């Protein structure tokens, strides 16, 4: 489920649709929560091999650590990659704003965290755009992602969290335990699919 202050709008002819903040979303805010309405396609599903669906799966699904392909039931599936992302996937079943996201700003993340199965060409509007995302980049990016997430989580209890009630119980408990104790942080490494 996507944060209520995020809307779908046309980004550009090159990119298509994207998600944009309609109000300030402070660092530490949950911007997306995987909930019970999301569609989970198991790795042995014939749908994954059906050529009629391949393009949709490739474009709109993310892969979890068990090899399931997840399709968000709402507009969450339209989040775009940016090499200067402002939100990140966590090992707590959610994505978090890693810095303040301002009204009118596109909400973006790093697609490498979604277990890419092949190289993916990308185009950011930044000069230092990586141009191509490689599945093997995951390991090298984990320390950077973890640093961003841990920093953002310092604000978690001080900002409004309209999505908290949708966070699945197993993640909710683990996240609160980490926030209260400062111990047991779940690294983004836990998102890695290992066939």
Protein Blocks (a to p, Z undefined) as FASTA:
>chain_A
ZZfkbccddfbfmnopadddfbdcdehiafbdcdfkbccddfklmklmmmklmmmmmmmp
ccdfkopacddfblmlmpccdfkbcbdcdfeopacdfbdcdehiacdddfklnopabdcd
dddfbfklghiacfklmmmmmmmmmmmmmmmmmmmmmpccfklmmpcfklmmmmmmmmmn
opoiacfklmpccZZ
